[in-house]
Amino acid sequence: MKDLPKVFENPINEETGNNKTYSYQTHEEEIKRPLDNRPIDQKINSIFSSDHYIYKIKVAIIRDGKQENKILIGRNKDTIITLENEQIPIKDIQDIYLIQ
């Protein structure tokens, strides 16, 4: 093999610190959604019968006053099943709605 030219090397004389610190900012907006006073069971039935549901659907579930964003894949008599195979009892759900 012939002698190839040397590759330029730029010496690093100082600490770079790449990816050691970062900033994360969330911008929370209160989303106004229409008041839905239907029972939870009817809301879940309407989610699974909507045109948006084929195999999985993104929803926001409110339990114990906290909102959790989950991906639902199915339901049975007493629970809904998430993509992570978590079974959430329907009786524990305070509110549920679609995330667009």
C-alpha positions as CSV (number, residue, x, y, z in Angstrom):
1,M,0.0,0.0,0.0
2,K,1.3,3.4,-0.9
3,D,2.1,6.0,1.8
4,L,-1.1,7.8,2.5
5,P,-1.2,11.5,3.7
6,K,-1.6,12.0,7.4
7,V,-4.9,12.9,8.8
8,F,-5.1,16.3,10.4
9,E,-5.5,16.0,14.2
10,N,-6.6,19.0,16.1
11,P,-5.4,18.7,19.7
12,I,-8.1,19.1,22.4
13,N,-6.5,21.1,25.2
14,E,-9.6,21.8,27.3
15,E,-12.4,19.8,28.9
16,T,-15.4,19.7,26.6
17,G,-18.1,18.6,29.0
18,N,-20.4,17.6,26.2
19,N,-23.8,16.2,27.2
20,K,-23.1,16.5,30.9
21,T,-25.6,19.2,31.5
22,Y,-28.7,20.1,29.7
23,S,-31.8,22.2,30.1
24,Y,-35.4,20.9,29.8
25,Q,-38.3,23.2,29.8
26,T,-41.9,22.2,29.6
27,H,-44.6,24.5,28.4
28,E,-47.8,23.4,30.0
29,E,-50.9,24.8,28.5
30,E,-54.3,24.2,30.0
31,I,-56.3,22.6,27.3
32,K,-59.9,23.5,27.3
33,R,-62.0,20.4,26.6
34,P,-65.7,20.2,26.7
35,L,-67.2,19.0,29.9
36,D,-68.2,15.4,29.6
37,N,-70.4,14.1,32.4
38,R,-70.9,10.6,31.0
39,P,-70.1,7.6,33.2
40,I,-66.5,6.2,32.8
41,D,-67.8,3.0,31.3
42,Q,-69.6,4.9,28.5
43,K,-66.5,7.0,27.8
44,I,-64.3,3.9,27.5
45,N,-66.9,2.3,25.2
46,S,-67.0,5.4,23.0
47,I,-63.1,5.4,22.8
48,F,-62.9,1.8,21.6
49,S,-65.8,2.3,19.2
50,S,-64.4,5.5,17.7
51,D,-62.8,5.8,14.2
52,H,-59.4,6.6,15.9
53,Y,-59.1,3.1,17.4
54,I,-57.7,0.3,15.3
55,Y,-55.2,-1.4,17.5
56,K,-54.0,1.2,19.9
57,I,-55.1,4.6,21.0
58,K,-53.5,7.4,23.1
59,V,-55.6,8.5,26.1
60,A,-55.2,10.5,29.2
61,I,-56.3,8.7,32.4
62,I,-56.9,10.5,35.6
63,R,-56.5,8.4,38.7
64,D,-56.0,9.6,42.3
65,G,-56.0,13.2,40.9
66,K,-53.0,12.6,38.7
67,Q,-53.0,12.5,34.9
68,E,-51.2,9.6,33.1
69,N,-50.8,9.4,29.4
70,K,-51.2,5.8,28.2
71,I,-51.7,3.8,25.0
72,L,-54.7,1.5,25.3
73,I,-54.9,-1.7,23.3
74,G,-58.0,-3.4,24.8
75,R,-60.4,-3.9,27.6
76,N,-62.1,-6.7,29.4
77,K,-65.0,-6.7,31.9
78,D,-63.2,-4.9,34.8
79,T,-59.9,-3.5,33.4
80,I,-58.4,-1.7,30.5
81,I,-55.1,-3.0,29.1
82,T,-52.2,-0.7,28.1
83,L,-49.5,-1.3,25.5
84,E,-47.1,-2.0,28.4
85,N,-49.4,-4.8,29.5
86,E,-50.5,-2.9,32.5
87,Q,-54.1,-3.6,33.6
88,I,-55.9,-0.6,35.1
89,P,-59.1,-1.3,37.0
90,I,-62.0,0.7,35.6
91,K,-63.3,1.4,39.1
92,D,-60.0,3.4,39.9
93,I,-60.4,5.7,36.9
94,Q,-61.8,9.2,37.6
95,D,-61.7,10.5,34.0
96,I,-60.5,9.3,30.6
97,Y,-60.3,11.1,27.3
98,L,-58.5,11.0,23.9
99,I,-55.2,12.7,23.3
100,Q,-55.1,14.2,19.8
